[in-house]
Amino acid sequence: MKTQTKNLKTSLWMLTLLMTLTFFSCEKDPLEDCRKDPTCEYFTCKVNGVRWEPQCKGEPFFGGCTPWDVQYYRKTSGNIEMHIKNKNAGQNFAFLTRNEKLRIGDNKLHVDEFYGTFFSDGSDNGCNIFVLDTISPYSFHILKIDTIKYYLMGTFDFKGNNDCGDQVTITDGEFNLPYRF
């Protein structure tokens, strides 16, 4: 009987320890509540596996700031320009489409020798711009275009290369952002 009691206590102790470790190891999704509100603004992704989010510094006299600027030319070319920044880290993203109208589903991102889709890591080594690698598979998927409240919702991932031969991997990207025009 003592052996059964001891085994039961050991089993309960192990179960409690396992449940505690599981509870504390689960990362709460910071955007869980925001995703339920169609006007909640967010942009997030992982840069080489590390969560990245935009930030900006407010002006002392005028208050807040907006770390993104989204221009969707829906009435003319149908193109999009998204500029997202993390002012504190000196990092930013640019997403551009050209020569085809933005649509629900997969969209082709733009790159040319002067201007295109990129991630800038903020370093001062002359190799801070990682341009979209169009040879590797990438995704820029629009889930929703709200032309009443002027919001775009989508997901993305891509690889970028710099002039020094380094590569960056952008994964788990998602956004719900207001647009102009």
PyMOL commands that set and color helices and strands:
alter all, ss='L'
color gray80, all
select helices_A, chain A and resi 2-25+34-36
alter helices_A, ss='H'
color red, helices_A
select strands_A, chain A and resi 42-47+50-52+68-72+80-86+91-96+105-106+118-120+129-132+139-146+151-161+167-178
alter strands_A, ss='S'
color yellow, strands_A
deselect
rebuild
show_as cartoon
